[in-house]
Amino acid sequence: MSALKALETDWQEWLKVNLARGVPVNKLAITLFNKGWVDAAYELISRTGNFNAPHINTTGNHIELSDRKVSLGFTCYKPFVAVINDFLSPEECDALIQDADSKLKNSRVVNPEDGNFVEHDARTSTSTGYQRGQIEVIKTIEARISELLHWPVDHGEGLQVLRYEDGGEYRPHFDFFDPAKKSSQVVTKKGGQRVGTFLMYLSEVDTGGSTRFPKLNFEVRPKKGTALYFANTDLSGQIDPLTLHAGMPVTEGVKYLATKWLCEKPYV
């Protein structure tokens, strides 16, 4: 039985009436979530299709996309985190690595004072950024991400490919832009808040290189072709400090990663 059908009769009627009234799905989901009906809240988001933020249909273990069948390997609901198996083919991973390798430069972070991008010892990797749809493989991947997350392609920054070698890491950080910082007023002009992060592991790593969530006490280990998505904002659209995460040091092997940040508005 689905989580929504398992709701008490009065709550099923409440849901039916409020959906008919046009109450935003996120508000209804928040109510269900706060009442402890977490599965019902996210099933509502998955089934209605008009939730105003990126979301994944979690009602089944497999998802049939237009060009690929993927599976859900792990989900967490506060904040929303999902591991998507077989999101990229080995050939797509290799194509991204091959195109990016000659373009890599030291990675940068946002300066909290002025919003400029600067090098910092908290992020020890090399990377290169692409425009949306810049090459054919990226156009294919962006369309697949858009279908999976029910979010327009133009509501996202260009894909970034990163390489982490021995000892390379990205210390604990947030991907959202903190409204309390001056830099956020600058960086949000291009597309608003970063509402979600989509990571794709492009290579196998012998030791280290996991994506760790210190406040949630779990980590996702890199596997070629696997993707990791997490929402940077909660169901009410507020930034979620539980999304603190880190790229743990690579201690054996080389880690290649592709990152796509989803924005609340068209990114220009």
DOFISE-882464 format. One record per residue (C-alpha): residue number from 1; residue in three letters; chain; x, y, z. Coordinates in pm, whole numbers, padded with zeros to 5 digits. Layout:
<rs>
<r n="NUM" res="ALA" chain="A" c1="X" c2="Y" c3="Z"/>
...
</rs>
This chain:
<rs>
<r n="1" res="MET" chain="A" c1="00000" c2="00000" c3="00000"/>
<r n="2" res="SER" chain="A" c1="00124" c2="00349" c3="-00082"/>
<r n="3" res="ALA" chain="A" c1="00200" c2="00595" c3="00197"/>
<r n="4" res="LEU" chain="A" c1="-00074" c2="00830" c3="00076"/>
<r n="5" res="LYS" chain="A" c1="-00339" c2="00557" c3="00081"/>
<r n="6" res="ALA" chain="A" c1="-00224" c2="00462" c3="00429"/>
<r n="7" res="LEU" chain="A" c1="-00321" c2="00807" c3="00561"/>
<r n="8" res="GLU" chain="A" c1="-00626" c2="00828" c3="00786"/>
<r n="9" res="THR" chain="A" c1="-00951" c2="00892" c3="00598"/>
<r n="10" res="ASP" chain="A" c1="-00984" c2="01247" c3="00733"/>
<r n="11" res="TRP" chain="A" c1="-00635" c2="01335" c3="00610"/>
<r n="12" res="GLN" chain="A" c1="-00698" c2="01184" c3="00270"/>
<r n="13" res="GLU" chain="A" c1="-01006" c2="01404" c3="00240"/>
<r n="14" res="TRP" chain="A" c1="-00807" c2="01707" c3="00364"/>
<r n="15" res="LEU" chain="A" c1="-00550" c2="01642" c3="00095"/>
<r n="16" res="LYS" chain="A" c1="-00811" c2="01599" c3="-00179"/>
<r n="17" res="VAL" chain="A" c1="-00990" c2="01923" c3="-00085"/>
<r n="18" res="ASN" chain="A" c1="-00674" c2="02131" c3="-00065"/>
<r n="19" res="LEU" chain="A" c1="-00534" c2="02001" c3="-00392"/>
<r n="20" res="ALA" chain="A" c1="-00864" c2="02094" c3="-00557"/>
<r n="21" res="ARG" chain="A" c1="-00839" c2="02442" c3="-00403"/>
<r n="22" res="GLY" chain="A" c1="-00498" c2="02487" c3="-00565"/>
<r n="23" res="VAL" chain="A" c1="-00294" c2="02499" c3="-00244"/>
<r n="24" res="PRO" chain="A" c1="00077" c2="02469" c3="-00339"/>
<r n="25" res="VAL" chain="A" c1="00202" c2="02114" c3="-00313"/>
<r n="26" res="ASN" chain="A" c1="00505" c2="02214" c3="-00108"/>
<r n="27" res="LYS" chain="A" c1="00277" c2="02360" c3="00164"/>
<r n="28" res="LEU" chain="A" c1="00072" c2="02041" c3="00180"/>
<r n="29" res="ALA" chain="A" c1="00388" c2="01832" c3="00186"/>
<r n="30" res="ILE" chain="A" c1="00531" c2="02041" c3="00471"/>
<r n="31" res="THR" chain="A" c1="00218" c2="01974" c3="00677"/>
<r n="32" res="LEU" chain="A" c1="00242" c2="01600" c3="00617"/>
<r n="33" res="PHE" chain="A" c1="00616" c2="01606" c3="00690"/>
<r n="34" res="ASN" chain="A" c1="00568" c2="01794" c3="01018"/>
<r n="35" res="LYS" chain="A" c1="00298" c2="01547" c3="01122"/>
<r n="36" res="GLY" chain="A" c1="00554" c2="01268" c3="01085"/>
<r n="37" res="TRP" chain="A" c1="00422" c2="01130" c3="00755"/>
<r n="38" res="VAL" chain="A" c1="00752" c2="01169" c3="00573"/>
<r n="39" res="ASP" chain="A" c1="00691" c2="00899" c3="00312"/>
<r n="40" res="ALA" chain="A" c1="00348" c2="01044" c3="00232"/>
<r n="41" res="ALA" chain="A" c1="00495" c2="01393" c3="00193"/>
<r n="42" res="TYR" chain="A" c1="00750" c2="01282" c3="-00063"/>
<r n="43" res="GLU" chain="A" c1="00507" c2="01051" c3="-00240"/>
<r n="44" res="LEU" chain="A" c1="00278" c2="01353" c3="-00280"/>
<r n="45" res="ILE" chain="A" c1="00565" c2="01548" c3="-00435"/>
<r n="46" res="SER" chain="A" c1="00649" c2="01259" c3="-00667"/>
<r n="47" res="ARG" chain="A" c1="00293" c2="01192" c3="-00783"/>
<r n="48" res="THR" chain="A" c1="00157" c2="01542" c3="-00841"/>
<r n="49" res="GLY" chain="A" c1="00432" c2="01662" c3="-01076"/>
<r n="50" res="ASN" chain="A" c1="00381" c2="02031" c3="-00998"/>
<r n="51" res="PHE" chain="A" c1="00614" c2="02077" c3="-00702"/>
<r n="52" res="ASN" chain="A" c1="00802" c2="02405" c3="-00746"/>
<r n="53" res="ALA" chain="A" c1="01152" c2="02269" c3="-00683"/>
<r n="54" res="PRO" chain="A" c1="01368" c2="01991" c3="-00828"/>
<r n="55" res="HIS" chain="A" c1="01239" c2="01651" c3="-00715"/>
<r n="56" res="ILE" chain="A" c1="01278" c2="01283" c3="-00794"/>
<r n="57" res="ASN" chain="A" c1="00996" c2="01030" c3="-00822"/>
<r n="58" res="THR" chain="A" c1="01077" c2="00794" c3="-00536"/>
<r n="59" res="THR" chain="A" c1="00764" c2="00578" c3="-00557"/>
<r n="60" res="GLY" chain="A" c1="00956" c2="00296" c3="-00726"/>
<r n="61" res="ASN" chain="A" c1="01306" c2="00152" c3="-00703"/>
<r n="62" res="HIS" chain="A" c1="01368" c2="00208" c3="-01075"/>
<r n="63" res="ILE" chain="A" c1="01302" c2="00510" c3="-01294"/>
<r n="64" res="GLU" chain="A" c1="01251" c2="00483" c3="-01669"/>
<r n="65" res="LEU" chain="A" c1="01397" c2="00790" c3="-01838"/>
<r n="66" res="SER" chain="A" c1="01375" c2="00862" c3="-02210"/>
<r n="67" res="ASP" chain="A" c1="01719" c2="00721" c3="-02288"/>
<r n="68" res="ARG" chain="A" c1="01812" c2="00518" c3="-01982"/>
<r n="69" res="LYS" chain="A" c1="01678" c2="00314" c3="-01690"/>
<r n="70" res="VAL" chain="A" c1="01826" c2="00410" c3="-01354"/>
<r n="71" res="SER" chain="A" c1="01773" c2="00285" c3="-01001"/>
<r n="72" res="LEU" chain="A" c1="01761" c2="00444" c3="-00658"/>
<r n="73" res="GLY" chain="A" c1="02033" c2="00303" c3="-00433"/>
<r n="74" res="PHE" chain="A" c1="01974" c2="00521" c3="-00127"/>
<r n="75" res="THR" chain="A" c1="01740" c2="00799" c3="-00012"/>
<r n="76" res="CYS" chain="A" c1="01736" c2="01032" c3="00288"/>
<r n="77" res="TYR" chain="A" c1="01448" c2="01270" c3="00356"/>
<r n="78" res="LYS" chain="A" c1="01585" c2="01539" c3="00588"/>
<r n="79" res="PRO" chain="A" c1="01746" c2="01684" c3="00386"/>
<r n="80" res="PHE" chain="A" c1="01648" c2="01506" c3="00066"/>
<r n="81" res="VAL" chain="A" c1="01942" c2="01301" c3="-00062"/>
<r n="82" res="ALA" chain="A" c1="01937" c2="01032" c3="-00331"/>
<r n="83" res="VAL" chain="A" c1="02196" c2="00802" c3="-00485"/>
<r n="84" res="ILE" chain="A" c1="02111" c2="00716" c3="-00846"/>
<r n="85" res="ASN" chain="A" c1="02279" c2="00405" c3="-00987"/>
<r n="86" res="ASP" chain="A" c1="02384" c2="00377" c3="-01352"/>
<r n="87" res="PHE" chain="A" c1="02302" c2="00738" c3="-01431"/>
<r n="88" res="LEU" chain="A" c1="02596" c2="00768" c3="-01674"/>
<r n="89" res="SER" chain="A" c1="02733" c2="00505" c3="-01907"/>
<r n="90" res="PRO" chain="A" c1="03106" c2="00421" c3="-01891"/>
<r n="91" res="GLU" chain="A" c1="03142" c2="00580" c3="-02235"/>
<r n="92" res="GLU" chain="A" c1="02985" c2="00907" c3="-02117"/>
<r n="93" res="CYS" chain="A" c1="03216" c2="00916" c3="-01814"/>
<r n="94" res="ASP" chain="A" c1="03521" c2="00858" c3="-02034"/>
<r n="95" res="ALA" chain="A" c1="03409" c2="01123" c3="-02285"/>
<r n="96" res="LEU" chain="A" c1="03380" c2="01388" c3="-02013"/>
<r n="97" res="ILE" chain="A" c1="03721" c2="01300" c3="-01871"/>
<r n="98" res="GLN" chain="A" c1="03886" c2="01302" c3="-02212"/>
<r n="99" res="ASP" chain="A" c1="03741" c2="01641" c3="-02306"/>
<r n="100" res="ALA" chain="A" c1="03816" c2="01802" c3="-01969"/>
<r n="101" res="ASP" chain="A" c1="04167" c2="01672" c3="-01900"/>
<r n="102" res="SER" chain="A" c1="04356" c2="01926" c3="-02110"/>
<r n="103" res="LYS" chain="A" c1="04149" c2="02219" c3="-01976"/>
<r n="104" res="LEU" chain="A" c1="04186" c2="02166" c3="-01601"/>
<r n="105" res="LYS" chain="A" c1="04298" c2="02452" c3="-01378"/>
<r n="106" res="ASN" chain="A" c1="04310" c2="02499" c3="-01000"/>
<r n="107" res="SER" chain="A" c1="03956" c2="02498" c3="-00856"/>
<r n="108" res="ARG" chain="A" c1="03817" c2="02810" c3="-00693"/>
<r n="109" res="VAL" chain="A" c1="03557" c2="02901" c3="-00431"/>
<r n="110" res="VAL" chain="A" c1="03330" c2="03201" c3="-00380"/>
<r n="111" res="ASN" chain="A" c1="03490" c2="03477" c3="-00174"/>
<r n="112" res="PRO" chain="A" c1="03234" c2="03547" c3="00105"/>
<r n="113" res="GLU" chain="A" c1="03320" c2="03918" c3="00104"/>
<r n="114" res="ASP" chain="A" c1="03274" c2="04018" c3="-00259"/>
<r n="115" res="GLY" chain="A" c1="03137" c2="03716" c3="-00449"/>
<r n="116" res="ASN" chain="A" c1="03446" c2="03676" c3="-00669"/>
<r n="117" res="PHE" chain="A" c1="03591" c2="03330" c3="-00733"/>
<r n="118" res="VAL" chain="A" c1="03929" c2="03272" c3="-00570"/>
<r n="119" res="GLU" chain="A" c1="04165" c2="02981" c3="-00502"/>
<r n="120" res="HIS" chain="A" c1="04158" c2="02844" c3="-00147"/>
<r n="121" res="ASP" chain="A" c1="04341" c2="02564" c3="00033"/>
<r n="122" res="ALA" chain="A" c1="04005" c2="02421" c3="00145"/>
<r n="123" res="ARG" chain="A" c1="03953" c2="02299" c3="-00213"/>
<r n="124" res="THR" chain="A" c1="04251" c2="02113" c3="-00359"/>
<r n="125" res="SER" chain="A" c1="04142" c2="01993" c3="-00700"/>
<r n="126" res="THR" chain="A" c1="04162" c2="02099" c3="-01060"/>
<r n="127" res="SER" chain="A" c1="03852" c2="02168" c3="-01265"/>
<r n="128" res="THR" chain="A" c1="03703" c2="02315" c3="-01578"/>
<r n="129" res="GLY" chain="A" c1="03361" c2="02461" c3="-01645"/>
<r n="130" res="TYR" chain="A" c1="03133" c2="02431" c3="-01948"/>
<r n="131" res="GLN" chain="A" c1="02849" c2="02631" c3="-02089"/>
<r n="132" res="ARG" chain="A" c1="02515" c2="02452" c3="-02099"/>
<r n="133" res="GLY" chain="A" c1="02506" c2="02218" c3="-02397"/>
<r n="134" res="GLN" chain="A" c1="02861" c2="02311" c3="-02498"/>
<r n="135" res="ILE" chain="A" c1="02939" c2="01962" c3="-02627"/>
<r n="136" res="GLU" chain="A" c1="02706" c2="01682" c3="-02732"/>
<r n="137" res="VAL" chain="A" c1="02765" c2="01454" c3="-02431"/>
<r n="138" res="ILE" chain="A" c1="02688" c2="01742" c3="-02193"/>
<r n="139" res="LYS" chain="A" c1="02369" c2="01825" c3="-02383"/>
<r n="140" res="THR" chain="A" c1="02258" c2="01463" c3="-02340"/>
<r n="141" res="ILE" chain="A" c1="02345" c2="01454" c3="-01970"/>
<r n="142" res="GLU" chain="A" c1="02174" c2="01786" c3="-01896"/>
<r n="143" res="ALA" chain="A" c1="01855" c2="01666" c3="-02063"/>
<r n="144" res="ARG" chain="A" c1="01866" c2="01348" c3="-01854"/>
<r n="145" res="ILE" chain="A" c1="01918" c2="01546" c3="-01531"/>
<r n="146" res="SER" chain="A" c1="01627" c2="01772" c3="-01626"/>
<r n="147" res="GLU" chain="A" c1="01396" c2="01475" c3="-01682"/>
<r n="148" res="LEU" chain="A" c1="01500" c2="01299" c3="-01360"/>
<r n="149" res="LEU" chain="A" c1="01462" c2="01610" c3="-01144"/>
<r n="150" res="HIS" chain="A" c1="01162" c2="01765" c3="-01324"/>
<r n="151" res="TRP" chain="A" c1="01354" c2="02090" c3="-01356"/>
<r n="152" res="PRO" chain="A" c1="01429" c2="02304" c3="-01666"/>
<r n="153" res="VAL" chain="A" c1="01777" c2="02281" c3="-01816"/>
<r n="154" res="ASP" chain="A" c1="01814" c2="02660" c3="-01812"/>
<r n="155" res="HIS" chain="A" c1="01756" c2="02662" c3="-01434"/>
<r n="156" res="GLY" chain="A" c1="02111" c2="02543" c3="-01377"/>
<r n="157" res="GLU" chain="A" c1="02473" c2="02643" c3="-01400"/>
<r n="158" res="GLY" chain="A" c1="02703" c2="02489" c3="-01657"/>
<r n="159" res="LEU" chain="A" c1="02853" c2="02149" c3="-01586"/>
<r n="160" res="GLN" chain="A" c1="03185" c2="02144" c3="-01402"/>
<r n="161" res="VAL" chain="A" c1="03435" c2="01855" c3="-01424"/>
<r n="162" res="LEU" chain="A" c1="03686" c2="01808" c3="-01143"/>
<r n="163" res="ARG" chain="A" c1="03996" c2="01595" c3="-01084"/>
<r n="164" res="TYR" chain="A" c1="04118" c2="01502" c3="-00735"/>
<r n="165" res="GLU" chain="A" c1="04461" c2="01343" c3="-00707"/>
<r n="166" res="ASP" chain="A" c1="04648" c2="01208" c3="-00403"/>
<r n="167" res="GLY" chain="A" c1="04534" c2="01409" c3="-00100"/>
<r n="168" res="GLY" chain="A" c1="04289" c2="01618" c3="-00302"/>
<r n="169" res="GLU" chain="A" c1="03981" c2="01720" c3="-00105"/>
<r n="170" res="TYR" chain="A" c1="03709" c2="01978" c3="-00054"/>
<r n="171" res="ARG" chain="A" c1="03666" c2="02049" c3="00315"/>
<r n="172" res="PRO" chain="A" c1="03315" c2="02075" c3="00470"/>
<r n="173" res="HIS" chain="A" c1="03110" c2="02345" c3="00299"/>
<r n="174" res="PHE" chain="A" c1="02765" c2="02441" c3="00178"/>
<r n="175" res="ASP" chain="A" c1="02661" c2="02475" c3="-00185"/>
<r n="176" res="PHE" chain="A" c1="02378" c2="02719" c3="-00114"/>
<r n="177" res="PHE" chain="A" c1="02439" c2="03091" c3="-00097"/>
<r n="178" res="ASP" chain="A" c1="02397" c2="03217" c3="00259"/>
<r n="179" res="PRO" chain="A" c1="02165" c2="03524" c3="00248"/>
<r n="180" res="ALA" chain="A" c1="02354" c2="03667" c3="00548"/>
<r n="181" res="LYS" chain="A" c1="02676" c2="03703" c3="00346"/>
<r n="182" res="LYS" chain="A" c1="02754" c2="04000" c3="00123"/>
<r n="183" res="SER" chain="A" c1="02870" c2="03772" c3="-00158"/>
<r n="184" res="SER" chain="A" c1="02522" c2="03619" c3="-00194"/>
<r n="185" res="GLN" chain="A" c1="02382" c2="03947" c3="-00322"/>
<r n="186" res="VAL" chain="A" c1="02631" c2="03924" c3="-00610"/>
<r n="187" res="VAL" chain="A" c1="02618" c2="03556" c3="-00704"/>
<r n="188" res="THR" chain="A" c1="02238" c2="03518" c3="-00682"/>
<r n="189" res="LYS" chain="A" c1="02189" c2="03783" c3="-00954"/>
<r n="190" res="LYS" chain="A" c1="02263" c2="03518" c3="-01217"/>
<r n="191" res="GLY" chain="A" c1="02006" c2="03258" c3="-01120"/>
<r n="192" res="GLY" chain="A" c1="01894" c2="03297" c3="-00764"/>
<r n="193" res="GLN" chain="A" c1="01959" c2="03042" c3="-00496"/>
<r n="194" res="ARG" chain="A" c1="02127" c2="02706" c3="-00563"/>
<r n="195" res="VAL" chain="A" c1="01836" c2="02481" c3="-00473"/>
<r n="196" res="GLY" chain="A" c1="02003" c2="02151" c3="-00553"/>
<r n="197" res="THR" chain="A" c1="02334" c2="01981" c3="-00625"/>
<r n="198" res="PHE" chain="A" c1="02382" c2="01694" c3="-00870"/>
<r n="199" res="LEU" chain="A" c1="02716" c2="01509" c3="-00855"/>
<r n="200" res="MET" chain="A" c1="02828" c2="01239" c3="-01099"/>
<r n="201" res="TYR" chain="A" c1="03122" c2="01010" c3="-01026"/>
<r n="202" res="LEU" chain="A" c1="03325" c2="00957" c3="-01344"/>
<r n="203" res="SER" chain="A" c1="03593" c2="00716" c3="-01222"/>
<r n="204" res="GLU" chain="A" c1="03663" c2="00438" c3="-00976"/>
<r n="205" res="VAL" chain="A" c1="03875" c2="00535" c3="-00674"/>
<r n="206" res="ASP" chain="A" c1="04074" c2="00276" c3="-00482"/>
<r n="207" res="THR" chain="A" c1="04076" c2="00454" c3="-00145"/>
<r n="208" res="GLY" chain="A" c1="03913" c2="00772" c3="-00016"/>
<r n="209" res="GLY" chain="A" c1="03725" c2="01031" c3="-00218"/>
<r n="210" res="SER" chain="A" c1="03383" c2="00982" c3="-00062"/>
<r n="211" res="THR" chain="A" c1="03122" c2="01257" c3="-00030"/>
<r n="212" res="ARG" chain="A" c1="03059" c2="01291" c3="00343"/>
<r n="213" res="PHE" chain="A" c1="02770" c2="01462" c3="00523"/>
<r n="214" res="PRO" chain="A" c1="02910" c2="01533" c3="00872"/>
<r n="215" res="LYS" chain="A" c1="02578" c2="01639" c3="01027"/>
<r n="216" res="LEU" chain="A" c1="02400" c2="01333" c3="00890"/>
<r n="217" res="ASN" chain="A" c1="02676" c2="01085" c3="00975"/>
<r n="218" res="PHE" chain="A" c1="02694" c2="00907" c3="00641"/>
<r n="219" res="GLU" chain="A" c1="02902" c2="00920" c3="00325"/>
<r n="220" res="VAL" chain="A" c1="02863" c2="00815" c3="-00038"/>
<r n="221" res="ARG" chain="A" c1="03160" c2="00642" c3="-00193"/>
<r n="222" res="PRO" chain="A" c1="03250" c2="00709" c3="-00557"/>
<r n="223" res="LYS" chain="A" c1="03143" c2="00456" c3="-00817"/>
<r n="224" res="LYS" chain="A" c1="03180" c2="00522" c3="-01188"/>
<r n="225" res="GLY" chain="A" c1="02848" c2="00619" c3="-01346"/>
<r n="226" res="THR" chain="A" c1="02666" c2="00674" c3="-01015"/>
<r n="227" res="ALA" chain="A" c1="02507" c2="01010" c3="-00933"/>
<r n="228" res="LEU" chain="A" c1="02431" c2="01181" c3="-00603"/>
<r n="229" res="TYR" chain="A" c1="02161" c2="01445" c3="-00567"/>
<r n="230" res="PHE" chain="A" c1="02080" c2="01653" c3="-00262"/>
<r n="231" res="ALA" chain="A" c1="01843" c2="01945" c3="-00209"/>
<r n="232" res="ASN" chain="A" c1="02012" c2="02253" c3="-00064"/>
<r n="233" res="THR" chain="A" c1="01679" c2="02398" c3="00049"/>
<r n="234" res="ASP" chain="A" c1="01398" c2="02239" c3="00247"/>
<r n="235" res="LEU" chain="A" c1="01033" c2="02196" c3="00153"/>
<r n="236" res="SER" chain="A" c1="00960" c2="02558" c3="00245"/>
<r n="237" res="GLY" chain="A" c1="01244" c2="02687" c3="00027"/>
<r n="238" res="GLN" chain="A" c1="01474" c2="02777" c3="00315"/>
<r n="239" res="ILE" chain="A" c1="01846" c2="02692" c3="00309"/>
<r n="240" res="ASP" chain="A" c1="01915" c2="02369" c3="00496"/>
<r n="241" res="PRO" chain="A" c1="02230" c2="02358" c3="00716"/>
<r n="242" res="LEU" chain="A" c1="02208" c2="01979" c3="00728"/>
<r n="243" res="THR" chain="A" c1="02345" c2="01979" c3="00372"/>
<r n="244" res="LEU" chain="A" c1="02697" c2="02049" c3="00501"/>
<r n="245" res="HIS" chain="A" c1="02917" c2="01813" c3="00299"/>
<r n="246" res="ALA" chain="A" c1="03278" c2="01743" c3="00212"/>
<r n="247" res="GLY" chain="A" c1="03480" c2="01574" c3="-00059"/>
<r n="248" res="MET" chain="A" c1="03703" c2="01350" c3="00150"/>
<r n="249" res="PRO" chain="A" c1="04075" c2="01321" c3="00061"/>
<r n="250" res="VAL" chain="A" c1="04169" c2="01080" c3="-00214"/>
<r n="251" res="THR" chain="A" c1="04438" c2="00854" c3="-00068"/>
<r n="252" res="GLU" chain="A" c1="04483" c2="00609" c3="-00355"/>
<r n="253" res="GLY" chain="A" c1="04385" c2="00661" c3="-00718"/>
<r n="254" res="VAL" chain="A" c1="04237" c2="00956" c3="-00906"/>
<r n="255" res="LYS" chain="A" c1="03883" c2="01082" c3="-00862"/>
<r n="256" res="TYR" chain="A" c1="03696" c2="01248" c3="-01147"/>
<r n="257" res="LEU" chain="A" c1="03367" c2="01415" c3="-01067"/>
<r n="258" res="ALA" chain="A" c1="03110" c2="01618" c3="-01260"/>
<r n="259" res="THR" chain="A" c1="02895" c2="01874" c3="-01078"/>
<r n="260" res="LYS" chain="A" c1="02572" c2="02044" c3="-01182"/>
<r n="261" res="TRP" chain="A" c1="02413" c2="02307" c3="-00959"/>
<r n="262" res="LEU" chain="A" c1="02038" c2="02364" c3="-00996"/>
<r n="263" res="CYS" chain="A" c1="01908" c2="02720" c3="-00955"/>
<r n="264" res="GLU" chain="A" c1="01569" c2="02859" c3="-00858"/>
<r n="265" res="LYS" chain="A" c1="01559" c2="03080" c3="-01171"/>
<r n="266" res="PRO" chain="A" c1="01704" c2="03070" c3="-01524"/>
<r n="267" res="TYR" chain="A" c1="02083" c2="03100" c3="-01496"/>
<r n="268" res="VAL" chain="A" c1="02228" c2="03371" c3="-01719"/>
</rs>
